[in-house]
Amino acid sequence: MGMKYLAAALIFVFNCYLVQAQKVALVLSGGGAKGLSHVGVLKLLEEYEIPIDYIVGTSMGGVIGGFYAAGYSAHEIERLVLQKDFQQWVNGELGKDYQFYYAKSEDHAGILNLQLDVDSTVSLNTNLANDHAINFALAELLAQSSQRANYNFDSLLIPFRAVAADIFTQQVVVLKQGGLHEALRATLSVPFFFRPLKLDNKYLFDGGIYNNFPVTIAREEFNPDVIIGVNVSSKVYEEYPYEKDSDLIDESLISLLLDKPDLKILNQKDIYIEPDVKGYSALNFKAVGALIDSGYVEANRHLGEINSKIKSKMTCETITQKRNQYILSSQPLEFTQLKMDDFSKPKQRYIRNLFSDKEPLNIHDIKLGYYKMISEEYFHNTYPAIRYNSVDSAYNFEILGKTNNNFDFDLGGNLSTRSISQIYLGLNFTHFNHYLFKHRLSIYTGRFYQSILAASRINIPTRSKLFYIEPMFTFNHWDYINSNELILSDKDPTLIDLIDRSIRINLGFPAGDNGIMRVYSSYFHNSNEYSNRTEIVSSDTLDDQTFKGFRHGVEFVRKNLDRKQYPSSGKYFLAALDFFNAEETLVPGNTSNLTEPLSQRNNWVRLKLRAEQYFGSGWFKYGYLAEGVFSNQNTGFNLTGSQINAPAFEPLPDSPSLFLENFRAYNYLAGGIRNIYSVARNIDIRAEGYVFKPFKSLTVDDTFDSVMLNDVTDFYFAGTVAGVYHSPLGPISMQVNYYDDQANRWGFLLHVGYLIFNRDPLE
């Protein structure tokens, strides 16, 4: 009997040992946004105390698995991907606090952008997604995990492998050491969407190209007893999706690039989970909650199988204790060094001046300086790394990559049912020579409007202040008679042809994260020809007005609107104070009551305020536009000439293309409400209404010989109802517009592209 009981005891102990020794590997496939369902699988495994001993992941599976291996719980990962910041990372948005409007040029009508990096070779930038936000987020969130593991993935809370691809040798690359954030970023590098990351002197792409379901790698690296394989990249459509093919074409491009999983590599001991992600796009990260739920639901269906094949358990208390011990061993994120080994000494000095000079730096200081740097196109091919420096007991912030002199081409303009169609061409060249130089040439050509703007900006950062110097030249030609093709008018429009030229020097300073302060001086020379009556004959001669002088001023601009035209979120604020010293010369034509050439000099001060802001979310948003101008400007020699040189309220996109007599005054208040109804993805219905109140109106006396400023009680109204589709080629808008103006009453406008113009020198 004794031997019998002893044998039973040994068998029991041996079975317990087998259960205890059972090792489980979790394999997570790639699949873009559909990979978020992996989070749901992890939630269920944690909830039912299923231990995970190893993790191997590709692409999004590598990211989710890497965070779990680094000590993030399933619920922490869920909170991370549900927060607003996650949407900004995957959409390439830096966040409203890091837009750095200071680095941006004026809005233009460009639609398509072509970037050419020019050094010894010429290369085309073909990436569809901006990766700066996600690069920094990965570095920030995983730096301490890499430090705790001493940059060895076997020493993470859970041993981990990420899968990448070397497309030159067409081989799978298994990442098992180094910075965890770099490994996860490398496995995310879908060709044409994200640029590749260079690790160990090799450019690496998304591991899904050669192995999107890395079960074989899990066996080779860890030899587990059981594999739980979660795959979200299987074929979704058994038949051609006729009604959805246009929406799915980008996702299909990803599918074309990814390796198809071979499920035969799983054996009977393994567990296969395939969440139901049919109908979800690999590029649409908005359905986060639904995708997580799909993973949880499908894993729950396999719970019986999981419990039958995996006998060992690890309680939530045990895994939480292990996580806490692991996290407590990490060093706080403090930085003592900036490292830029791949950059020349002048570039290093330039970059260091973008960062705070205090020591040590915290993560906010680092993020602020790095985002200032990448706000300039010149530094877009850099990426961040955070590495622990055991000598200083702090972290180094490393800036890796390259900088190239580059050409930048913008093509755009608009096609319109009125004769205000135009073509836009923008040419930009950026180079570095102790300072960062940005040269741009903007050209508009069309029947109504022609313009040339040439500018050179010199960016000069110092430890105390960041600023730039920008000389610029602008030429504009406006032919208003060619823009008036409205439905109903009480009278014919006045013939007006304007040419303005200006030379200006801007001195720009950042003012907060989204603001800029400009101090400027300019010389302008405007040549204006116009008729003083609406009925003209071929023998008539036009008034010839010259308006030239100097403008000196300062302006503060704060802007974080989501679009350069038809915005629906964000805010804009402008405050400008100007001093003008101008000379007006008039040679009257035969449509004028004046007969002799006249000349006068005017000095005046003008304050302009403009504010725009949007509220709400979901299907309905609303906003306001408010504007005020206050000045002591004197009138000109006749009414039309005075109106030409008066500030104008231009609330609608086509307003600059119309000479609106009732919306011009030296002093006024104006404003309105903008209602925006989102009826479908990227499709808005806008209903807008505005009121314009001049303090004094420009009128003529009974003899029509002189211009007067009269107190008025009149209000003038404008409004629009517009449908706007925000297409990849710019806005497509169909609208009916109303102006309380005799010559421009009702109008219908259909346009494709941007109705944006260069500034005139008096604006």
C-alpha positions in Angstrom: 0.0 0.0 0.0 2.8 2.3 0.9 4.3 2.0 -2.6 0.9 2.6 -4.1 0.4 5.8 -2.2 3.9 7.0 -3.0 3.4 6.4 -6.7 0.1 8.3 -6.7 1.8 11.2 -4.9 4.6 11.3 -7.4 2.1 11.3 -10.3 0.2 14.2 -8.6 3.4 16.2 -8.1 4.6 15.4 -11.6 1.2 16.6 -13.1 1.4 19.8 -11.0 4.9 20.3 -12.3 3.7 19.9 -15.9 0.9 22.4 -15.3 3.3 24.8 -13.6 5.8 24.4 -16.3 3.4 24.9 -19.2 4.5 27.9 -21.3 2.1 30.0 -23.3 3.0 32.3 -26.2 0.6 34.9 -27.6 1.0 35.6 -31.3 -0.7 38.8 -32.6 -1.1 39.5 -36.3 -1.0 42.8 -38.2 -4.1 44.4 -39.7 -4.0 48.1 -39.2 -6.9 49.5 -37.2 -8.4 46.0 -37.0 -5.5 45.1 -34.7 -7.2 47.0 -31.9 -9.3 43.9 -31.4 -6.2 42.4 -29.8 -6.9 44.6 -26.8 -10.2 42.8 -26.3 -8.5 39.4 -26.4 -6.0 40.6 -23.7 -8.8 41.8 -21.5 -10.5 38.4 -21.5 -7.2 36.5 -20.9 -6.5 38.8 -17.9 -10.0 38.5 -16.6 -9.9 34.7 -16.6 -6.3 34.6 -15.2 -4.7 33.0 -18.3 -1.0 33.5 -18.0 1.1 34.8 -21.0 4.7 33.8 -20.9 5.8 35.1 -24.3 4.5 37.6 -26.9 5.3 37.9 -30.6 3.6 40.5 -32.8 3.7 42.1 -36.2 2.6 45.6 -37.1 -0.4 46.6 -34.9 -0.2 43.3 -33.2 3.4 44.1 -32.4 2.4 47.5 -30.9 -0.4 46.1 -28.7 1.8 43.1 -27.7 4.8 45.3 -27.1 2.8 47.6 -24.7 1.5 44.5 -22.8 5.0 43.0 -22.6 6.3 46.4 -21.3 4.0 46.2 -18.2 0.8 48.0 -19.4 -2.3 46.1 -18.4 -5.1 45.4 -20.9 -7.3 48.0 -19.3 -4.4 50.6 -19.4 -3.9 49.9 -23.1 -7.7 50.2 -23.6 -7.7 53.6 -21.9 -4.8 54.7 -24.0 -6.4 53.9 -27.4 -9.7 55.3 -26.4 -8.3 58.7 -25.5 -8.3 61.7 -27.9 -4.5 61.7 -28.1 -4.5 58.3 -29.8 -6.6 59.6 -32.7 -4.2 62.5 -33.1 -1.2 60.0 -33.2 -2.7 57.8 -35.9 -3.9 60.8 -37.9 -0.5 62.6 -37.8 -1.8 65.5 -35.7 0.5 67.1 -33.2 -2.3 68.4 -31.0 -3.5 72.0 -30.6 -0.9 72.8 -28.0 2.0 71.9 -30.4 0.9 73.4 -33.8 3.5 76.2 -33.7 1.7 78.6 -36.1 5.0 80.6 -36.0 6.6 78.2 -38.5 3.8 78.3 -41.0 3.5 80.4 -44.1 0.3 82.2 -45.1 -2.5 80.0 -46.3 -2.5 79.5 -50.1 -4.7 77.7 -52.7 -2.4 74.7 -53.0 -4.0 71.3 -53.2 -1.3 68.8 -54.2 2.2 68.8 -52.7 5.3 67.3 -54.2 8.4 67.2 -52.1 11.9 66.7 -53.5 14.9 66.1 -51.2 17.9 67.4 -53.0 21.5 66.5 -52.0 23.5 64.3 -54.2 20.4 62.6 -55.4 16.8 63.5 -55.9 14.1 61.5 -54.1 10.3 61.7 -54.1 8.6 61.9 -50.7 5.7 59.4 -51.1 4.5 58.9 -47.5 0.8 59.3 -47.1 0.8 59.6 -43.3 2.6 62.0 -40.9 4.4 59.9 -38.3 5.9 62.6 -36.0 3.2 62.3 -33.3 3.2 58.6 -33.1 7.0 58.5 -33.1 7.2 60.7 -30.1 4.3 59.0 -28.3 6.0 55.6 -28.6 9.3 57.0 -27.4 7.7 58.7 -24.4 5.5 55.8 -23.3 8.1 53.1 -23.7 11.4 54.7 -22.7 11.2 53.5 -19.1 10.3 50.0 -20.0 13.4 49.8 -22.2 15.5 51.1 -19.4 14.1 48.6 -16.9 14.8 45.8 -19.3 18.3 47.1 -20.0 17.3 47.2 -23.7 16.9 43.4 -23.8 13.4 42.2 -24.8 13.9 39.0 -22.8 14.0 41.1 -19.7 10.7 42.9 -20.2 7.8 42.0 -17.9 7.0 39.4 -20.6 9.7 38.3 -23.1 8.8 39.8 -26.5 9.6 39.8 -30.2 8.6 42.3 -32.9 8.7 41.3 -36.5 10.0 43.7 -39.2 11.1 43.3 -42.9 14.3 44.0 -44.8 13.0 44.6 -48.3 16.4 44.7 -49.9 17.3 41.1 -48.9 13.6 40.2 -48.7 14.1 38.7 -45.3 12.2 38.7 -42.0 13.9 40.6 -39.2 13.2 39.5 -35.6 13.7 42.4 -33.2 14.7 41.3 -29.7 16.9 44.1 -28.3 17.4 47.9 -28.3 14.8 50.6 -27.8 11.3 49.0 -27.6 9.7 52.1 -29.1 12.0 51.8 -32.2 11.1 48.1 -32.6 7.4 48.9 -32.5 7.8 51.8 -34.9 9.7 49.6 -37.3 7.1 46.9 -37.4 4.5 49.7 -38.2 6.3 50.9 -41.3 3.7 50.0 -44.0 5.3 51.0 -47.3 3.9 54.3 -48.8 2.1 55.0 -45.6 4.9 55.4 -43.0 8.5 56.0 -43.9 10.8 53.1 -42.9 12.9 53.2 -39.7 16.7 52.7 -39.8 17.8 50.2 -37.1 21.3 48.6 -37.0 22.1 50.5 -40.2 19.2 48.9 -42.1 15.9 50.4 -43.3 13.1 48.2 -41.9 9.5 48.0 -43.0 6.3 46.5 -41.6 7.0 42.9 -40.7 3.7 41.8 -42.2 5.2 42.0 -45.7 6.9 38.6 -45.1 5.3 37.3 -42.0 2.0 38.8 -40.8 1.1 36.0 -38.5 4.4 35.0 -36.8 3.6 31.7 -35.3 6.8 30.1 -36.6 8.9 32.9 -35.0 7.2 32.2 -31.6 8.2 28.5 -31.9 11.8 29.3 -33.0 12.4 32.0 -30.3 10.5 30.5 -27.3 9.5 26.9 -28.0 6.2 27.3 -26.1 3.8 24.5 -25.1 0.7 26.3 -26.3 0.3 29.1 -28.8 -2.7 31.5 -28.7 -2.8 32.9 -32.2 -5.0 36.0 -32.9 -5.4 36.9 -36.5 -7.2 39.9 -37.9 -5.8 39.8 -41.5 -7.8 37.0 -43.1 -9.7 37.6 -46.3 -12.8 39.6 -45.5 -14.7 39.6 -48.8 -15.6 36.3 -50.5 -17.0 38.3 -53.4 -16.2 41.6 -55.0 -17.6 44.5 -52.8 -19.2 46.5 -55.6 -20.9 49.1 -53.4 -17.8 49.6 -51.2 -14.9 49.3 -53.6 -14.1 53.1 -53.7 -14.0 53.3 -49.9 -11.9 50.2 -49.6 -9.3 50.9 -52.2 -6.7 52.3 -49.8 -7.2 49.4 -47.4 -6.8 47.0 -50.3 -3.4 48.5 -51.0 -2.4 47.6 -47.4 -3.7 44.0 -47.9 -1.8 43.7 -51.2 1.5 44.5 -49.3 0.9 42.1 -46.4 1.7 38.4 -46.3 -1.3 36.0 -46.2 -1.3 33.8 -43.0 -0.9 30.1 -43.3 -3.1 28.5 -40.6 -1.6 25.1 -41.1 1.4 26.1 -39.0 -0.9 25.8 -35.9 -1.2 22.3 -34.3 -3.9 20.7 -32.2 -2.4 22.0 -28.9 -2.7 25.6 -30.2 -5.7 28.0 -30.0 -6.8 30.1 -33.0 -8.9 33.2 -32.5 -10.2 35.3 -35.4 -12.2 38.3 -34.3 -15.1 39.3 -36.5 -13.7 42.5 -38.1 -15.7 42.3 -41.3 -16.9 45.7 -42.4 -14.1 47.5 -40.5 -11.3 49.4 -42.4 -7.7 48.9 -41.7 -7.3 52.6 -42.0 -10.2 53.8 -39.9 -9.1 54.0 -36.2 -12.3 55.7 -35.0 -14.2 52.5 -34.2 -11.9 51.7 -31.3 -14.5 50.5 -28.8 -16.3 48.3 -31.3 -13.0 46.7 -32.4 -12.0 46.0 -28.8 -15.4 44.4 -28.2 -15.0 42.2 -31.2 -11.8 40.8 -29.8 -13.3 40.2 -26.4 -16.4 38.5 -27.8 -14.5 36.2 -30.0 -12.0 35.3 -27.3 -14.9 34.5 -25.0 -16.3 32.1 -27.5 -13.0 30.2 -27.2 -12.9 30.3 -23.4 -13.8 26.6 -23.0 -11.0 25.6 -25.4 -8.6 28.0 -23.7 -9.3 26.5 -20.2 -9.1 23.0 -21.5 -5.7 23.5 -23.1 -4.1 25.9 -20.6 -4.2 24.4 -17.1 -2.0 27.0 -15.3 -3.5 30.2 -13.9 -2.1 33.5 -12.7 -4.4 35.6 -10.5 -5.0 39.2 -11.1 -3.4 40.0 -7.8 -0.3 38.2 -8.8 0.1 39.9 -12.2 -0.6 43.3 -10.6 2.0 42.7 -8.0 4.5 41.7 -10.7 3.7 44.8 -12.7 4.0 47.1 -9.8 7.4 45.7 -8.8 8.5 46.0 -12.4 7.3 49.6 -12.8 8.8 50.7 -9.4 12.3 49.8 -10.7 12.2 52.4 -13.4 14.0 55.7 -13.5 12.0 59.0 -13.8 11.9 60.7 -17.2 14.5 63.4 -16.7 16.9 64.5 -19.4 20.5 65.8 -19.2 21.7 65.5 -22.7 20.6 66.1 -26.3 22.4 63.9 -28.8 22.5 64.7 -32.5 25.5 62.7 -33.8 24.4 62.7 -37.4 24.2 66.5 -37.7 26.8 69.2 -38.3 27.9 71.5 -35.5 25.9 74.5 -36.9 22.8 72.4 -37.1 23.3 71.1 -33.6 23.6 74.7 -32.3 20.4 75.6 -34.1 18.5 72.7 -32.7 19.8 73.1 -29.1 18.5 76.7 -29.2 15.0 75.3 -29.7 15.1 73.6 -26.4 15.0 75.0 -22.9 18.4 75.6 -21.3 17.4 74.5 -17.8 18.7 71.2 -16.4 17.4 68.6 -16.1 14.7 68.8 -18.7 11.4 67.1 -18.2 9.4 65.3 -20.9 7.2 68.4 -21.6 10.4 70.5 -22.2 11.7 67.8 -24.6 8.3 67.5 -26.5 8.1 71.3 -26.8 11.5 71.6 -28.3 11.2 68.6 -30.6 7.8 69.7 -32.0 9.3 73.2 -32.6 12.0 71.6 -34.6 9.7 69.4 -36.8 7.3 72.2 -37.4 9.8 73.1 -40.1 9.6 70.9 -43.2 13.4 70.8 -43.3 13.5 68.5 -40.2 10.6 66.2 -41.2 12.9 63.2 -41.9 14.1 63.1 -38.3 12.7 60.9 -35.6 13.2 60.8 -31.8 14.8 58.2 -29.5 15.1 58.2 -25.7 17.9 56.2 -24.1 19.0 55.8 -20.5 22.5 57.1 -19.6 23.7 55.2 -16.5 26.6 57.6 -16.0 24.2 60.6 -15.4 21.4 58.4 -14.0 19.1 60.2 -16.5 18.0 59.9 -20.1 19.4 61.2 -23.3 17.1 62.6 -26.0 18.4 61.6 -29.4 17.4 63.1 -32.7 18.1 60.6 -35.5 17.6 60.7 -39.3 18.7 63.2 -41.8 18.1 66.7 -43.1 18.2 67.6 -46.8 18.0 70.7 -48.8 14.6 70.3 -50.5 12.3 71.7 -53.2 8.6 71.8 -52.5 6.0 72.2 -55.2 2.4 73.1 -54.6 -0.3 72.9 -57.3 -3.8 74.1 -56.8 -6.3 76.8 -57.4 -10.0 76.5 -58.1 -12.5 75.8 -60.9 -15.7 77.9 -60.6 -19.0 78.5 -62.3 -18.1 82.2 -62.2 -15.1 83.6 -64.0 -12.9 83.5 -60.9 -11.3 80.2 -61.7 -7.5 80.3 -61.3 -4.4 78.1 -61.2 -2.0 78.2 -58.3 1.7 77.2 -58.4 3.9 77.4 -55.3 7.7 76.8 -55.4 9.6 76.5 -52.2 13.3 75.9 -51.5 14.7 75.2 -48.0 18.3 75.0 -47.1 20.6 75.4 -44.1 23.7 77.6 -43.8 24.2 78.4 -40.1 20.5 79.4 -40.1 17.5 77.9 -41.8 16.5 79.6 -45.0 13.0 79.2 -46.6 12.4 80.8 -50.0 9.0 80.7 -51.6 7.4 81.9 -54.8 3.6 81.9 -55.1 1.9 82.4 -58.5 -1.8 82.8 -59.3 -3.2 83.2 -62.7 -6.8 83.5 -63.9 -9.2 85.9 -65.6 -10.1 87.8 -62.4 -6.9 87.6 -60.4 -3.2 87.3 -61.1 -0.5 87.5 -58.5 3.2 86.9 -57.7 4.6 86.7 -54.2 8.3 86.1 -53.5 9.6 85.8 -50.0 12.7 84.6 -48.1 12.5 83.7 -44.5 15.6 83.5 -42.3 15.0 81.5 -39.1 17.3 82.6 -36.2 16.9 80.7 -32.9 18.7 82.0 -29.8 18.5 80.8 -26.2 16.5 83.8 -25.2 14.2 84.2 -28.2 13.2 82.5 -31.5 12.6 84.8 -34.4 12.7 85.2 -38.1 13.4 87.9 -40.7 11.3 87.8 -43.9 11.7 90.2 -46.8 8.9 89.8 -49.4 7.6 91.2 -52.6 3.9 91.0 -53.7 2.2 91.9 -57.0 -1.6 91.6 -57.3 -3.9 92.4 -60.2 -7.7 92.4 -59.6 -10.2 92.8 -62.4 -13.5 93.1 -60.7 -15.6 93.6 -63.8 -14.8 90.0 -64.8 -15.9 88.6 -61.5 -19.5 89.9 -61.5 -21.8 87.2 -62.9 -24.5 87.1 -60.3 -28.2 86.2 -60.6 -29.9 89.4 -59.5 -28.5 92.9 -59.3 -30.2 96.3 -58.9 -27.6 97.9 -61.1 -24.6 97.0 -63.3 -21.3 96.8 -61.5 -18.7 99.6 -61.7 -15.7 98.9 -63.9 -12.7 98.6 -61.5 -9.2 97.3 -62.3 -6.6 97.3 -59.5 -2.9 96.7 -59.5 -0.9 96.7 -56.2 2.8 96.2 -55.5 4.5 96.1 -52.2 7.9 95.4 -50.6 7.6 94.3 -47.0 9.9 93.1 -44.2 8.5 91.0 -41.4 10.2 90.3 -38.1 8.3 87.4 -36.5 8.3 86.0 -33.0 6.4 83.0 -31.5 3.7 84.0 -29.1 2.6 80.9 -27.3 2.2 77.6 -29.0 -0.3 78.7 -31.7 0.5 82.4 -31.9 2.9 84.7 -33.7 3.8 88.3 -33.3 4.9 90.2 -36.4 6.5 93.6 -36.6 6.7 94.9 -40.1 7.4 97.8 -42.4 6.4 98.0 -46.1 6.3 100.3 -49.1 3.3 100.0 -51.4 2.4 101.4 -54.8 -1.1 100.8 -56.0 -2.3 101.8 -59.5 -6.1 101.8 -59.8 -8.3 102.4 -62.8 -12.1 102.8 -62.5 -15.2 104.3 -63.9 -17.5 106.5 -61.8 -20.7 105.3 -63.5 -22.1 101.9 -64.5 -22.9 102.7 -68.1 -19.8 103.2 -70.2 -19.0 103.5 -73.9 -15.8 102.7 -75.8 -14.8 106.4 -75.9 -14.9 106.8 -72.1 -11.6 107.2 -70.2 -11.1 105.8 -66.7 -9.9 107.6 -63.6 -6.3 106.8 -63.0 -5.5 106.7 -59.2 -2.1 106.2 -57.7 -1.9 105.4 -54.0 1.6 104.9 -52.6 3.3 105.2 -49.3 4.5 103.4 -46.2 2.9 101.1 -43.7 4.4 100.3 -40.3 2.7 98.0 -37.9 2.5 95.1 -35.4 0.1 92.2 -35.4 -0.7 89.3 -33.2 -2.2 86.2 -34.8 -3.3 83.0 -33.0 -4.7 80.2 -35.1 -5.5 76.5 -34.8 -8.3 76.1 -37.3 -8.7 72.5 -38.7 -9.0 73.7 -42.3 -7.7 76.6 -44.3 -11.2 77.1 -45.8 -14.6 76.0 -44.5 -13.3 75.1 -41.0 -15.4 73.5 -38.3 -13.2 73.4 -35.3 -10.5 75.5 -33.6 -10.1 79.3 -33.3 -8.5 82.3 -35.0 -7.7 85.7 -33.5 -6.0 88.7 -35.1 -5.1 92.1 -33.6 -3.2 94.5 -35.8 -2.2 98.1 -35.2 -0.9 100.1 -38.2 0.4 103.5 -39.1 0.0 104.6 -42.8 1.7 107.5 -44.6 0.4 107.6 -48.1 0.1 109.9 -51.1 -2.9 109.8 -53.4 -2.7 111.1 -57.0 -5.7 111.2 -59.3 -5.9 111.9 -63.0 -9.7 112.0 -63.7 -11.3 110.4 -66.7 -14.4 111.6 -68.5 -16.7 109.7 -66.2 -15.7 111.9 -63.3 -17.0 115.3 -62.2 -13.4 116.3 -61.5 -11.4 117.7 -64.4 -7.9 118.5 -63.1 -5.2 116.2 -61.7 -5.1 116.2 -57.9 -2.7 115.1 -55.2 -2.8 114.8 -51.4 -1.0 113.1 -48.6 -2.7 111.2 -45.8 -1.5 109.9 -42.4 -3.7 107.6 -40.3 -3.7 105.0 -37.7 -5.8 101.8 -37.9 -6.7 99.1 -35.4 -8.2 95.9 -36.7 -9.6 93.0 -34.6 -10.9 89.7 -36.0 -12.0 86.6 -34.1 -13.4 83.3 -35.3 -14.2 80.2 -33.2 -16.1 76.9 -33.4 -17.9 74.8 -30.8 -19.8 71.5 -30.6 -19.0 68.0 -31.9 -20.7 65.2 -33.8 -23.2 66.1 -36.4 -23.7 69.7 -35.4 -21.2 72.4 -34.9 -21.5 76.2 -34.7 -19.2 79.1 -34.6 -19.0 82.9 -34.9 -17.0 85.5 -36.8 -16.5 89.0 -35.4 -14.5 91.8 -36.9 -14.0 95.5 -36.1 -11.9 98.3 -37.8 -11.2 101.6 -36.2 -9.2 104.4 -37.9 -8.9 108.1 -38.6 -8.4 107.6 -42.3 -9.3 110.6 -44.6 -11.5 110.3 -47.7 -10.1 110.4 -51.2 -11.0 112.7 -54.1 -14.1 110.8 -55.2 -16.4 108.1 -54.0 -15.1 105.0 -55.8 -11.5 105.9 -55.1 -12.3 106.3 -51.4 -14.0 102.9 -51.4 -11.1 101.2 -53.1 -8.7 102.2 -50.3 -11.2 101.5 -47.5 -11.1 98.3 -45.4 -13.6 95.7 -46.5 -15.5 93.0 -44.6 -15.3 89.8 -46.5 -17.2 87.0 -44.6 -17.7 84.5 -47.4 -15.2 82.7 -49.5 -16.1 84.6 -52.7 -16.3 88.0 -51.0 -12.8 89.0 -52.1 -13.8 88.5 -55.7 -16.7 91.1 -55.4 -16.4 94.9 -55.0 -19.0 95.2 -52.3 -19.7 99.0 -51.9 -21.9 98.6 -48.8 -19.3 96.4 -47.0 -16.5 99.0 -47.1 -15.9 101.6 -44.5 -13.1 103.3 -42.5 -14.8 102.3 -39.2 -17.1 99.4 -38.7 -18.2 96.5 -36.6 -19.4 93.2 -38.2 -20.1 89.7 -37.2 -22.1 86.6 -37.8 -23.0 83.0 -36.9 -21.9 79.9 -38.7 -24.0 76.7 -38.4 -22.4 73.4 -39.7 -24.4 70.2 -40.1 -22.3 67.1 -40.9 -24.7 65.0 -43.0 -22.1 62.4 -44.0 -18.4 61.7 -43.7 -16.6 64.8 -45.1 -19.9 66.4 -46.2 -21.2 69.5 -44.5 -24.2 71.8 -44.9 -23.3 75.3 -43.8 -25.9 78.0 -43.0 -24.3 81.4 -42.2 -25.6 84.9 -41.6 -23.7 88.2 -41.0 -24.4 91.8 -40.2 -22.2 94.8 -41.2 -22.5 98.1 -39.3 -20.4 101.0 -40.6 -20.0 103.9 -38.1 -19.9 106.4 -41.0 -20.8 105.8 -44.6 -18.9 107.0 -47.6 -21.2 109.3 -49.6 -21.0 112.3 -51.9 -22.5 115.7 -51.5 -25.4 117.0 -53.7 -23.0 118.3 -56.3 -21.0 114.9 -56.5 -17.9 117.0 -56.1 -16.6 115.8 -52.7 -16.8 112.7 -50.5 -18.2 112.9 -47.0 -18.3 110.6 -44.0 -21.9 110.6 -42.7 -23.3 109.0 -39.5 -25.6 106.1 -40.5 -28.0 103.9 -38.8 -28.1 101.3 -41.6 -27.2 97.7 -41.2 -26.2 95.5 -44.1 -26.7 91.8 -44.2 -24.9 88.8 -45.9 -25.5 85.1 -45.8 -25.0 81.8 -47.5 -26.4 78.3 -47.6 -23.7 75.9 -48.9 -23.0 72.2 -49.3 -19.3 71.4 -48.9 -17.5 68.1 -49.6 -14.0 68.1 -48.2 -12.3 66.0 -50.9 -8.7 65.0 -51.1 -8.5 67.7 -53.9 -9.8 70.4 -51.7 -13.3 71.6 -51.0 -16.1 71.1 -53.5 -18.8 73.6 -52.7 -22.2 74.5 -54.1 -23.7 77.6 -52.5 -26.3 80.3 -52.8 -25.0 83.7 -51.5 -26.7 86.9 -50.6 -25.2 90.4 -50.1 -27.1 93.5 -49.2 -25.4 95.3 -52.0 -27.0 96.9 -55.1 -24.6 95.5 -57.6 -24.1 92.1 -56.0 -27.4 90.8 -54.6 -27.9 87.1 -55.1 -25.4 84.6 -56.5 -25.0 80.9 -57.2 -21.5 79.5 -57.0 -20.1 76.1 -57.6 -16.3 75.7 -57.1 -13.7 73.0 -56.7 -10.6 74.0 -54.8 -9.6 76.9 -52.7 -10.8 80.5 -53.1 -7.6 82.0 -51.4 -5.7 85.0 -52.5 -2.4 86.7 -51.5 -2.8 89.7 -49.2 -3.1 93.2 -50.7 -0.8 95.7 -49.1 -3.5 97.7 -47.3 -5.1 94.5 -45.7 
